Amino acid sequence: MKSTISYLLFVFYSTVLLAQQEVQTLGTLPDLVSETSGLLFHNGKLITHNDSGNSPQLYEIDTVSLEITRTVTLNNAENIDWEDSTQDTDYFYIGDFGNNLGTRTDLVIYRISKELYNQQDEITAERIHFSYEDQTTFEDTGNSDWDAEALIAIEDQLLVFTKQWQSNGTVAYTIPKAPGTHIAKRLDSFDTKGLVTGAVYNPESRLLYLVGYSAILDSFLYRVDGASNTAVFDGEIEQLSTNIGFAQVEAIVAIDVDRYMISSELFTRENPFITLQSTLYALGTNDRSYTDPDPNPDPDPDPDLDPDPDPDLDPDPLADELILYRSIEESVLWYEVPDSELLIARAIFDVMGRLVTYDTGPGLDTKNIDLSTLPKGIFYITFYFGDRKTSRPFANY
């Protein structure tokens, strides 16, 4: 968002950090998306958009070169202040709800058919108009608590998280996914001690992540367990310390159960002179896929007869069953997976954690991957089997 944040550099607060989380810098984003404010991941592609006053367009970005490979225009939309995006099985949702002054009465979320997006570079979106049930005044009060920059889709609802300039926290509001005009219902709140600028709900792990920055542009990351469309902050909440440092962090997206990408917006200031480039980061977590409990679990074995083995000896139950091989003469990687497992996707990452390829569908039956377009180096291939996955390194030479 283009807003006045001069005072941010002169305020400081302290907070207790509960965990460390390593973040890798992938590179600087192209100038065309230097005001990135939302991220999506679809069909192996990273998608972003700019915020206020820019074109109503979505940009696909190659996750290795960070170059823009495709542009899709919403022909019936205006980018007043696009601030975040999310998705479900059938639709993308783009939140035009940046509202720094608290004066807007035209808040809208654009709903985009994924089917149309896959087929066309110019598409028509549906509109979900809304207003907050407890906002009673629309006077310009400067930096407002009615700004918003974070959006998730969860079950049959959309959740908007406010960016409270005055209270330094966030309030979650629930909105139906259906086009029309709706009242956003206040659901929950949390004292983030900072400005929330992005959110993602990962259906594989059932975890919510919130990103943002503090009063001195120090980025923060929260992990929330137990979020739903009826309660958000009732479960375990953990603030994760990252090594991003000072950045105007704007968005986060899930790549799989424990891989995320985070983007920051270009930030400049003349006095004192500061320039923070628009940057893409990779975040790895140790989250696990969520599985419903077995209604008829096997009884625990007698610990005296069957002691629990050291979990570090065999952390991956598929490791011994997966076969990965290639010949020196061919630029092809061959693999065999257990017949008992249903392979639903495969991906290749480089050593920096950047996604190189992502494949689903009938092509998985070939059980081989052409490596001729990959540079020489070490890579990791990940196979996804519904509720679990396994990764193996390989060399391309």
GUTI-146181 format. One record per atom (N, C-alpha, C, CB): x, y, z negated; residue in three letters. Coordinates in steps of 0.05 Angstrom, whole numbers, plus 5000, padded with zeros to 4 digits. Each point is the difference from the previous one (the first is absolute). Glycine has a CB too. Layout:
! GUTI-146181
XYZAla...
***
This chain:
! GUTI-146181
501749765000Met498350245000Met501850255000Met496349754976Met502850445040Lys501450264999Lys498850164977Lys501050005050Lys500350024928Ser498950144977Ser502350124984Ser496149694998Ser503250504985Thr502050144984Thr500949834977Thr498050445014Thr504549474986Ile501049844978Ile502550124989Ile497949595020Ile502450674982Ser502450134991Ser500549954970Ser499350355035Ser498549664949Tyr500349974972Tyr501049724992Tyr496550344994Tyr503449475024Leu500749734992Leu502949974992Leu496649845031Leu505150334981Leu502949964995Leu500850124973Leu500850015049Leu497350114937Phe500850144975Phe498649874975Phe500750425026Phe498049364979Val498649864978Val501249734996Val495850265009Val504549654967Phe501249744995Phe498349854979Phe504750175012Phe495049574991Tyr498949844979Tyr501449734998Tyr495550225007Tyr504349654970Ser501349744997Ser497849784997Ser504050224978Ser496749545030Thr498249774998Thr501549754996Thr496850235030Thr501949574959Val501349744995Val499749825024Val499150054951Val503149855060Leu499949825023Leu500249724990Leu502150355029Leu496249484981Leu499849734990Leu501549795016Leu495750134982Leu505049935043Ala501449805017Ala501550145021Ala496449664991Ala505650195020Gln501650105022Gln499149875026Gln503950094969Gln496050065053Gln499349895026Gln501850125021Gln495249934985Gln506349905029Glu501950095020Glu498550075026Glu503649724980Glu497050525031Val498950095025Val502250055020Val496050214976Val503749695048Gln502150045021Gln499150225019Gln501449524996Gln500450665011Thr499550205020Thr500449895028Thr501450364967Thr496549655049Leu500149895027Leu500850205021Leu496549684987Leu503050585008Gly500950205019Gly498150245000Gly502149655027Gly498750554989Thr498450245003Thr497949965022Thr503950284986Thr493649815008Leu497949975020Leu500250215022Leu497149824964Leu501850135060Pro500150195022Pro498750274992Pro500049625033Pro501050594980Asp498950274994Asp497050015005Asp504450195013Asp494649665006Leu497150015007Leu498349914976Leu501249925048Leu499949924934Val498449914977Val501450084974Val498349615026Val503150624974Ser501450094976Ser498150084978Ser503750155029Ser493749884977Glu498050074980Glu498349754994Glu500050495014Glu501249284988Thr498649754995Thr498550014973Thr503449755027Thr494150164973Ser498550004975Ser498449754995Ser499750485005Ser500449335013Gly498749744996Gly501449785016Gly495650244992Gly504149514999Leu501249785014Leu498049775002Leu504650134983Leu495649735040Leu498549755004Leu501949795011Leu495750265009Leu503749494988Phe501549785013Phe498049825013Phe503850034966Phe496649945061His498049855016His501449875023His496350324987His503249425017Asn501249855022Asn503050035001Asn495750055025Asn505649954952Gly502950034999Gly501050275005Gly500149545014Gly498250664988Lys500850285006Lys499450184976Lys499249925049Lys502650274947Leu499650214980Leu498650235013Leu504149864974Leu493850255013Ile498450225011Ile500050224980Ile497149695027Ile503350564983Thr499950234982Thr498550235014Thr504349864978Thr495250355006His498750245011His501150244983His495849755015His503950494996Asn500850244987Asn497750114983Asn503450105037Asn497350114948Asp497950134983Asp499050255014Asp502149814958Asp497250395026Ser498450235008Ser501050155025Ser498750044953Ser499450025064Gly500650175023Gly501349865024Gly500450364968Gly500149385029Asn501249855022Asn497949875018Asn504149924971Asn496849945049Ser498249875019Ser498649774986Ser502950145039Ser494649804970Pro498549764989Pro501049755013Pro496050294991Pro506549635003Gln501249775014Gln501349814980Gln500850295039Gln499349464969Leu501449794986Leu502549925016Leu495749834978Leu506550125008Tyr502549945014Tyr501149734991Tyr501050505003Tyr499549335016Glu501349744994Glu503050045000Glu496149745020Glu505250154960Ile502950034997Ile501449734998Ile499250434976Ile502949545040Asp501749764998Asp501450004974Asp500649995050Asp499249794934Thr501150004973Thr503049984999Thr495749804986Thr505650145037Val502949995000Val501250255011Val499749515006Val499550585018Ser501150245012Ser498750254988Ser500949755042Ser496750224946Leu498450234990Leu499150195022Leu502549964957Leu497449945068Glu499150165022Glu496949965003Glu504549965023Glu494250254987Ile497149985006Ile499649845026Ile499250444976Ile499249365023Thr499649825023Thr497250035012Thr503249694980Thr494950445005Arg497350035011Arg498650224984Arg499849515013Arg498550645001Thr498350214988Thr497149955007Thr503850335002Thr494549674977Val497149975004Val498650254990Val500449494995Val497850625022Thr498650254993Thr497149954993Thr503150245031Thr496049894947Leu497250004993Leu498750235015Leu500849784954Leu497550165066Asn499050215017Asn497750164988Asn501549725038Asn497550204940Asn497750154988Asn500750094971Asn496849735028Asn505850294966Ala500850074973Ala501850245000Ala499749524987Ala500450604990Glu501850234995Glu501849934976Glu496750345020Glu505849734981Asn501749964977Asn500150254984Asn502849675026Asn495250364956Ile500050234982Ile502249954979Ile495050095008Ile504949684980Asp502149924981Asp499949704995Asp499950464979Asp501149395041Trp500149714997Trp502149934979Trp498549935047Trp500749924932Glu501949964978Glu500649714994Glu498350424982Glu500149395026Asp500749724996Asp498349825018Asp501450104952Asp499349655049Ser498649815017Ser500049734987Ser501150265041Ser496949574966Thr499949734989Thr498549835021Thr500150164952Thr499649595042Gln498749825019Gln498749764986Gln503350135035Gln494849754979Asp498949744992Asp500149825024Asp497050204965Asp501549595036Thr500249815022Thr499350125027Thr498949644968Thr499150535033Asp499050105025Asp500650295006Asp496549684994Asp504350484986Tyr500250295005Tyr502550124987Tyr495050025002Tyr505850215010Phe501850194987Phe498350224988Phe503949895032Phe497150234947Tyr498750234988Tyr502050224996Tyr496649704976Tyr502950545035Ile501850234998Ile498750224983Ile502049895045Ile499250184932Gly498950194982Gly500750285006Gly500149654966Gly497950515044Asp500450295004Asp498950144975Asp499749965052Asp501750024926Phe499050104975Phe502150164984Phe496949614999Phe505250485015Gly501850194987Gly498550254993Gly503949815026Gly496450284949Asn498250214990Asn501450164978Asn495949725012Asn506450384994Asn501850124980Asn498650234984Asn503949885029Asn494550284984Leu498750224987Leu497349934988Leu502250295032Leu496849474974Gly497549914988Gly497550125013Gly502549934959Gly497850195065Thr497850155012Thr498549845022Thr502550414990Thr498549365018Arg498949875023Arg497349874994Arg504649925016Arg493650115003Thr497449864999Thr499649825024Thr498150394973Thr504149555041Asp499849845024Asp501949764998Asp498850415027Asp501449474950Leu501749764996Leu498949775016Leu501350164954Leu500549705060Val499249785017Val502149785002Val497250325026Val501949444977Ile501749775005Ile499349895028Ile500549894950Ile501450095068Tyr499449905027Tyr500449694999Tyr501550445022Tyr496449434989Arg500149715002Arg500649925030Arg496749954960Arg505349895044Ile500949935027Ile499949705004Ile503050415001Ile495749505019Ser499949715007Ser502749905008Ser495250055014Ser505849744974Lys502549885007Lys499949895029Lys501049904951Lys496749995056Glu499749895027Glu500450225021Glu496749654982Glu502150585014Leu500450225018Leu502950105000Leu495250134995Leu506049894981Tyr502750094997Tyr501949825016Tyr498950194955Tyr500649555044Asn501849815014Asn499850035030Asn499549684962Asn498350435048Gln499550005029Gln500550275013Gln496849644992Gln503050584993Gln499950275012Gln502050184985Gln495249935014Gln505750275002Asp501850214988Asp498450254994Asp503849815025Asp493650204981Glu498350224993Glu497449884990Glu502250325034Glu497049734941Ile497849864989Ile498250204985Ile502749584996Ile494850334999Thr498050164985Thr499749874973Thr497650145042Thr502450034937Ala499849914972Ala497350064989Ala504950074994Ala494349784986Glu497550054985Glu500850174975Glu497849565016Glu500250584973Arg500550184977Arg498749914975Arg500550375032Arg501049634946Ile498949964973Ile500450264985Ile501149505001Ile496850664997His500150264986His499549954970His498450255042His502949914941Phe499549964972Phe500650264985Phe501149525004Phe497850494971Ser500650214981Ser500249874972Ser497650365028Ser503949764955Tyr500449894973Tyr497650064982Tyr505050055005Tyr494149754981Glu497550044984Glu500450204977Glu498849535011Glu503650524980Asp500450174977Asp501450265007Asp500149604971Asp500250465055Gln501150275007Gln497750195003Gln504049795024Gln496150414958Thr497750194999Thr500850285011Thr498349754961Thr504250305043Thr500950265010Thr502049965023Thr499250224955Thr500649965064Phe501749985024Phe501650275004Phe496849675021Phe503650464956Glu501550255001Glu503049945003Glu496550234972Glu504949965041Asp502949985003Asp501350064974Asp499750125049Asp501449674938Thr501450044974Thr503049955003Thr495849864976Thr505250155048Gly502849935004Gly500349705002Gly501550414976Gly500549485012Asn500449715000Asn497849874984Asn505050055004Asn493549775009Ser497549894989Ser500349704991Ser497450325029Ser500849594954Asp499949724993Asp498349845020Asp500550134952Asp498450015069Trp498249865019Trp501549945026Trp496150244980Trp506549785020Asp501649905022Asp500049705000Asp502950424999Asp497749455023Ala500249715001Ala501949915022Ala495349954982Ala506349855013Glu501949915020Glu500449705000Glu502350434996Glu495949424991Ala500449714998Ala497349865005Ala503950064968Ala496249725047Leu497649865008Leu500549705002Leu498450415025Leu499849424965Ile500249715003Ile497349895007Ile503949974968Ile496149805045Ala497649845004Ala500149764982Ala499650165049Ala498349794936Ile499949784982Ile497149894999Ile503850194972Ile496049565036Glu497449875002Glu498250165019Glu500449804953Glu497250295038Asp498250145018Asp500150304996Asp497049604999Asp505150504988Gln500250284994Gln502650135009Gln497049924961Gln503050345041Leu502450165003Leu500550144974Leu499450065050Leu503149964941Leu500750154976Leu501850235008Leu499649594971Leu499650655021Val501650245004Val501350084973Val497050165038Val505649894962Phe501450094976Phe500850295002Phe501749534993Phe497450634989Thr500550295001Thr502950064993Thr495250094989Thr505850135020Lys502650114994Lys499650254984Lys502149815043Lys498050164930Gln499250214982Gln502450194994Gln496549704980Gln503450535033Trp502150204997Trp500150124972Trp499650105049Trp498049934939Gln499950124973Gln500349794978Gln497050355019Gln501749424983Ser500049804979Ser502349805002Ser495150054998Ser506249955026Asn502349825004Asn499349704996Asn503050374985Asn494649565024Gly499249734999Gly498449935025Gly499950024950Gly498549775048Thr498349925023Thr497449894991Thr504149905027Thr493850154989Val497349884995Val499349845025Val498650384970Val500449375025Ala499249835022Ala497050035005Ala503749674989Ala495550375036Tyr497250025008Tyr499449785020Tyr500050504992Tyr497649395006Thr499249795018Thr497950105020Thr500949664964Thr499550255061Ile498350095023Ile499449755016Ile502150475001Ile495449505009Pro499449785018Pro501650025026Pro495349974980Pro505149805033Lys501550005025Lys498350085024Lys502949654980Lys494550375016Ala498250055023Ala500050295009Ala497249634983Ala502750425043Pro499750285009Pro497550134989Pro502449875042Pro497750394955Gly497850154989Gly501150214980Gly497049605006Gly501150504977Thr500750204980Thr499649874973Thr498750385031Thr503449644952His499949864974His501050184978His500849565024His498450364951Ile501050124976Ile502249824989Ile495550234990Ile506949885007Ala502249854988Ala499749984970Ala503150155037Ala496649604953Lys499549954972Lys502649984984Lys495749775012Lys504550384966Arg502349984983Arg500249734988Arg499750494990Arg502649375012Leu500349734991Leu501949974977Leu499049855046Leu503350284956Asp502149964980Asp502050235002Asp499449495002Asp502450544978Ser502050205001Ser502549904986Ser496550365001Ser505849775005Phe502549924988Phe501950234999Phe499449535016Phe502150504962Asp501950224997Asp502749925012Asp497650164958Asp502749905068Thr502549925014Thr502450184993Thr497249825036Thr502250414952Lys502150204994Lys501450085026Lys500649814954Lys497950215067Gly501150085026Gly497850005021Gly504449804987Gly496450265038Leu498150045022Leu499949755017Leu501050495000Leu496749375000Val499649765015Val499650075029Val498049764960Val503650125058Thr499950075028Thr499549765019Thr503150384990Thr496949384999Gly499549775017Gly499349764983Gly503250185034Gly495349634978Ala499249764986Ala499749775020Ala497750274964Ala502649495026Val499549765016Val499149784981Val503450135035Val494549734974Tyr499149764985Tyr500749765017Tyr496250254978Tyr505349565010Asn501049775014Asn498149764994Asn504850174999Asn493649745020Pro498149794994Pro501449734995Pro496650235027Pro505949744982Glu501449754995Glu500849974971Glu501750015046Glu499250204941Ser500849994972Ser497950124982Ser504750035015Ser493350114996Arg497950144985Arg501350214981Arg497049595002Arg505050555008Leu501350214986Leu499750265014Leu503349674982Leu496450545003Leu499850275010Leu502650154994Leu495050014993Leu506150135028Tyr502350164996Tyr499350295006Tyr503149625013Tyr497850564969Leu499750295004Leu502750135002Leu495649994975Leu504750195044Val502550155003Val499450304998Val502149645028Val500050514966Gly499850294998Gly502550124991Gly495249964991Gly504750295000Tyr502450134990Tyr499350184976Tyr502049995046Tyr500050064938Ser499650154975Ser500350305006Ser501849614973Ser498250545005Ala500250295002Ala502750105011Ala496850024962Ala505249805039Ile502550085012Ile500749845025Ile501650134954Ile496349765059Leu500349855024Leu501549734996Leu499950435026Leu499949474949Asp501149744994Asp497949795006Asp503250194964Asp497249635055Ser498049815008Ser499349804978Ser501550065047Ser496149854953Phe499249794981Phe498449785014Phe500050344963Phe499849435023Leu498649775011Leu498749864976Leu503349945039Leu494050014964Tyr498549854980Tyr499049745012Tyr498750434976Tyr501449365008Arg498749745008Arg497749954981Arg504449825018Arg493250134993Val497649974984Val498949725006Val499050505001Val500649354978Asp498949735002Asp497150014991Asp504549784992Asp493850085023Gly497249974992Gly498150215011Gly501749814960Gly499250355060Ala498350205012Ala497749865016Ala503950335003Ala493849794996Ser497749905015Ser498350245008Ser500049564975Ser497750395038Asn498250215008Asn498250094977Asn500249835047Asn500250064929Thr498450084977Thr501750114978Thr496749665011Thr505950294989Ala501950114981Ala502849995012Ala497249844961Ala504450365034Val502650025012Val502349974980Val498150305035Val501749854943Phe502350024981Phe499549854974Phe501050445021Phe497349354979Asp499549854976Asp502149794994Asp495250085007Asp506349845014Gly502049794997Gly502750104993Gly497449735032Gly504750114973Glu502750074994Glu501050215021Glu500949544979Glu500350675011Ile501150215016Ile503050034994Ile495550245002Ile506149765018Glu502950014996Glu501250215018Glu500149524988Glu501450675001Gln501450195016Gln502849895007Gln497550394979Gln503149605047Leu502549895009Leu502050225007Leu497549605018Leu504950374972Ser502150195007Ser501249925026Ser500950094951Ser499350105068Thr501249945026Thr502550185004Thr495449865019Thr506150075001Asn502450165006Asn499450195024Asn502949624983Asn494650445022Ile499450195022Ile501050284992Ile496049735013Ile503850344962Gly500950274992Gly498150225008Gly504749835003Gly496450405004Phe498350235007Phe499049975028Phe502550294968Phe494949715036Ala498749975026Ala497150074998Ala503349645014Ala495550475007Gln497250055000Gln498649755012Gln500650505006Gln499349294977Val498949745008Val497050045006Val503449754971Val495750125051Glu497350055009Glu498349755004Glu501850405022Glu499449374984Ala498449775007Ala501449744994Ala497950275036Ala500549524961Ile501049734995Ile498249805015Ile502050134955Ile499149665056Val498549805014Val501149724993Val498850335038Val499549474961Ala500949724995Ala500649875027Ala497249984958Ala505249895043Ile500749845023Ile499249714995Ile503950315010Ile496749584967Asp498949744991Asp499850014970Asp502149765040Asp497950014947Val499449994971Val502050144984Val497849575007Val504750455001Asp502050134984Asp501950185016Asp499749624968Asp499450485054Arg501550195016Arg498250245006Arg502949635020Arg498350614976Tyr498550255005Tyr501850205015Tyr497249924958Tyr501650275055Met501450225011Met498950264989Met501049745042Met500750454953Ile499350264988Ile501150225018Ile500049814953Ile498550405051Ser500950235016Ser500050254984Ser498349785042Ser503550404965Ser500150274988Ser499850215022Ser502749834960Ser496350405033Glu499650225018Glu502450194999Glu495049974995Glu505550165028Leu502050215000Leu499450224980Leu500949905049Leu501050174935Phe499750224980Phe502350195003Phe497649694968Phe501750575035Thr502050215003Thr499350224981Thr501049885048Thr501150264942Arg499750234983Arg502450185005Arg497449744964Arg502150525036Glu502150195006Glu501650104976Glu497250145039Glu501449894938Asn501450114977Asn499149854974Asn500350465023Asn501449374967Pro502649925011Pro499649825025Pro502150034954Pro499949965063Phe499849865025Phe499949704995Phe502350375024Phe495649494985Ile499749714997Ile498749895026Ile499550044949Ile501649745061Thr498849865022Thr500049704993Thr501550365033Thr496149524967Leu499749724995Leu498749885025Leu499650054950Leu501849785065Gln499049895025Gln497749814996Gln504650055019Gln493749935002Ser497949815000Ser501249725004Ser496750345019Ser502849484962Thr501649764999Thr498149764996Thr503950254980Thr497049525031Leu498649754996Leu501649824982Leu497850035045Leu500949854935Tyr501349824980Tyr498749725001Tyr501150414971Tyr500449405019Ala499049724997Ala500149934970Ala501649875047Ala496350024944Leu499849914972Leu499549704999Leu498250464986Leu503449404999Gly499549724995Gly499249954971Gly503349885035Gly494749954961Thr499049944973Thr500249704995Thr496950405001Thr502549524975Asn499949724993Asn497249904996Asn504550044979Asn493650095034Asp497249934997Asp499449735013Asp498850484999Asp499249384991Arg499249745011Arg497250025012Arg502949774966Arg496650065053Ser497349985011Ser498049924979Ser501949895046Ser495850234954Tyr497949944981Tyr498549755009Tyr499650494986Tyr500049324997Thr498349775006Thr498049964977Thr503749785027Thr493950164980Asp498049954979Asp500849754984Asp496450215028Asp503149794946Pro500849774983Pro498549755009Pro500950314962Pro500649475035Asp498849735006Asp497949944979Asp504349855021Asp493250104988Pro497949944981Pro500449744985Pro496950255029Pro504749574982Asn500649744987Asn503049964999Asn495649805016Asn505950354968Pro502949985000Pro500849744988Pro500450494997Pro501949415012Asp501249764988Asp500950064972Asp501549835045Asp498249984936Pro500950054973Pro503150054999Pro496149724982Pro504750444999Asp502950054997Asp501449744992Asp499250484988Asp503149465025Pro501449764993Pro501150014971Pro501149935048Pro499449844940Asp501349994974Asp502850115002Asp497249604987Asp503450625000Pro502750135003Pro502249814992Pro497950444992Pro501649374991Asp502149814992Asp500649805022Asp498750064952Asp499249885065Leu500449805021Leu500850125026Leu496649724977Leu502550535028Asp500550135026Asp500850294994Asp496749695024Asp505750364968Pro500850284993Pro499850185024Pro503049824965Pro496450435030Asp499750205021Asp502850055012Asp496050214977Asp504349755050Pro502650055012Pro500650305001Pro499549595027Pro503150474976Asp500850285003Asp498850125025Asp504349904976Asp494050305022Pro498750115024Pro502050115020Pro496150104972Pro506349985019Asp501950115019Asp501349805018Asp500950354966Asp498749395028Leu501249795016Leu498649965026Leu501549784959Leu495950275042Asp498449965024Asp497750215001Asp501249505001Asp499450755003Pro498050215000Pro498149995024Pro503250284975Pro497649595047Asp498449985024Asp499249715006Asp502350425018Asp495249504977Pro499249725004Pro500149915029Pro497250054960Pro502950145059Leu500049935028Leu502949995011Leu495550215005Leu506449864979Ala502850035010Ala501049735011Ala500850364966Ala498649425022Asp501149745009Asp498449895024Asp501549914954Asp496150205051Glu498449895022Glu500250165026Glu496949834965Glu504150425033Leu500350175024Leu502649945014Leu497250364978Leu502749605048Ile502449955016Ile500450235019Ile499449494996Ile503050625004Leu500750235017Leu502649935014Leu497650334969Leu502549705058Tyr502449935014Tyr500150145027Tyr500149564977Tyr502350465034Arg500550115027Arg502649895010Arg497450424989Arg502949595038Ser502549915013Ser501650245008Ser497849575016Ser504850404987Ile501750225007Ile499450095029Ile503649824969Ile495649995048Glu499650075028Glu497450155005Glu502549595012Glu495650424970Glu497450125004Glu499550234981Glu498349565017Glu500350644992Ser499250224983Ser497249954990Ser503050335025Ser496649444964Val497349924991Val500349884972Val498549915047Val499750174935Leu499949894973Leu497749814999Leu502150424979Leu498449335013Trp498049794998Trp499349964971Trp501649785042Trp496050144952Tyr499249944973Tyr497949784999Tyr501150484987Tyr498849394991Glu497949804994Glu498950064972Glu502149655031Glu495350364966Val498850054974Val498449754993Val499750505008Val499849464966Pro498549764991Pro497349985013Pro502350034957Pro497049745052Asp497349955013Asp497750074981Asp502149655028Asp498450344946Ser497950054981Ser499450304996Ser501349584977Ser500550595034Glu499750294997Glu498850135025Glu503849994968Glu494450205028Leu498850155022Leu501650265003Leu495449804992Leu506250225030Leu501650235005Leu498250225012Leu504249725007Leu495650514980Ile498350215010Ile501550245012Ile496649864966Ile506050175027Ala501550225011Ala503049954995Ala496150324992Ala505649825023Arg502849994995Arg501250275006Arg500249515012Arg501950564974Ala501350265003Ala503049984997Ala495850224982Ala505649965031Ile502950024998Ile500750274988Ile500749685039Ile501050334941Phe501050244987Phe503050025003Phe496150004967Phe505050245035Asp502950035000Asp500950014971Asp500050235045Asp502649804950Val501149994973Val499250254984Val503849735017Val495250484996Met499050244987Met497149984992Met503450265025Met495449524982Gly497149964994Gly498250115020Gly501250014954Gly499850085069Arg498350115021Arg498749785017Arg502950415001Arg494649625004Leu498649805016Leu500950025029Leu496150024969Leu504749755043Val500949995028Val497949895018Val504749954984Val494149835008Thr497849885015Thr497949894981Thr503149875038Thr494450124972Tyr497849894984Tyr498149865020Tyr500550364963Tyr499149385033Asp498449855019Asp497849844987Asp504049975029Asp493750034983Thr497749834991Thr498849875025Thr499150304960Thr499049525036Gly498549895022Gly501349755013Gly498350455007Gly500849495017Pro500849765014Pro503049975004Pro495750015022Pro505850224980Gly502849995005Gly501649854978Gly499550435024Gly499349544953Leu501349864978Leu500449715006Leu498150334968Leu500249565050Asp500149715006Asp502549935016Asp495049995000Asp506350205012Thr502449945016Thr502349914982Thr498650335034Thr501449754941Lys502149924981Lys502850095008Lys497249614987Lys502950625028Asn502650115007Asn499750305003Asn501549565022Asn500750584975Ile500150295003Ile502350085017Ile497950054955Ile501550125065Asp502150105018Asp501650224985Asp497249905041Asp505450064957Leu501850184985Leu501550195019Leu500349664964Leu499250325062Ser501750145019Ser499850314998Ser499449615030Ser498450494958Thr499750294998Thr501050104973Thr496049975030Thr504949854952Leu501050084974Leu503050065002Leu496449734977Leu504550475009Pro502950054998Pro501449784984Pro499250505004Pro503449494997Lys501449814984Lys499950084971Lys503149905039Lys496749904943Gly499950064972Gly498549794984Gly500350485011Gly499349584964Ile498649824982Ile497150104997Ile504349894975Ile493849925027Phe497250074997Phe498649804981Phe500050195047Phe497649874946Tyr498449824983Tyr497349955015Tyr502250174957Tyr497149575044Ile497449935012Ile498249914977Ile502149875044Ile495450244957Thr498149944979Thr497649865013Thr501550394972Thr497649395017Phe497749855009Phe497850044979Phe502849665026Phe494750404984Tyr497750054982Tyr498049775002Tyr500750505005Tyr498749384972Phe498249774999Phe497650074983Phe503849685007Phe494850544999Gly497650064985Gly500750114972Gly497549655025Gly502650184955Asp500450104973Asp502949984991Asp495449864990Asp506450075028Arg502850004993Arg501750045025Arg499149704961Arg503550345035Lys501850055022Lys502749904993Lys497450405014Lys504449575006Thr502849934995Thr501750155020Thr498649544983Thr503850535009Ser501950155016Ser502749865002Ser497750434987Ser503549595036Arg502749885004Arg501750195017Arg498149544997Arg504550484996Pro501850175017Pro501049855024Pro501450254959Pro499349905062Phe501349885023Phe501850215014Phe496049695006Phe505850225009Ala501950185014Ala499350005030Ala503649914965Ala496550335047Asn499850025029Asn502750095010Asn495050124998Asn506249715020Tyr502750055009Tyr500249995031Tyr501749824957Tyr
***
